[in-house]
Amino acid sequence: MAKIEIYTTDYCPYCKKAKALLAELGASFAEIDITSNEDDAMDKLYEKTGRSTVPQIFINDKFIGGCDDMFALHRSGELKELLK
């Protein structure tokens, strides 16, 4: 199974939606909750991805984007391939 990391905050509805989809697909993932250190963590993530929102989702160390990006991959069938 794929290695999945998802950077989240505890108050983000998109984070909850993304995690729910991964759970629905039976994918295990590592959640990195940045709520308590959000400013520093977001600075580091921005340097890495060019984005300043959560969730930020990585599959096999490749940045796939956020919640909307992951749902687009799911609709196209590409997400299941990435999760293998």
N, C-alpha and C positions, 0 to 999 in steps of 0.2 A: 504494500500500500504506500501511497505517496506521503512524503513528509510535508505537513501543513503547519504554518505558523500564521496566527491572526492577531494583529495588534488592535486592542480595543480600549474603550473607557467604559466604566460601569453605567453611565447614563445615556449611552448612544443607542437609539432604536435601530439604526442600520447595522450596528455590531450584533445586536440580538437577532436580527433577521438573517444575517450572514451565517451566524453560528447555528441557527435553526435549520438552514438549508444543508449545511455540512452534516449535522446530526441526522437529518432526514435521509441523506444519502449514505449514512453509515460510516462516514469518514471520521477518523480520530484526528484531533488537532491539538496543537499547543497554543493556548491562549496567553498572550502577554498583555496583561492589564496595565496600562500606563497612567491610570487615573491619578495616582499619588505623586507622580513625577512627570506630569503631562508636558510641561514646557520643554524640559530637557529632552525627553523622549521624542517629542514632535520635531524638534530641531534636528536630531539625528536621523529620524525617518525621512524628513524633507531632503536632507543631503543625499540620502540613498535613493529616494523614489521621485522626488520633485513634487510630492503631494503633502498637504498639511491637514488632512482629515483622516478620521478612522471610520471604518476598519481599513487596515492595510493588510492584504492577504498575500502570502508567499506559498507557492507550491513547489516543492523540490528546489528551494532557494531561489526561485524565479518569482519576481513580483508580478502578480496578475491584476492588481488594482484593488478597488474597493468593492462594496456590496453590489452596486449596479453592474460593474464589470463582471463579477462572478455570476450574477444572474443571467447576463447576456451569454456567457460561456455555457451556462446550464441550458439555456433555451436552444443554443446551436448544437448541443451534444458534445461540445469540446471538453466540458468540465469532467464528465465521466472518464474520458480518455486521460486527462491529466491526473485523475485520482487513482489510476491503476498502478 
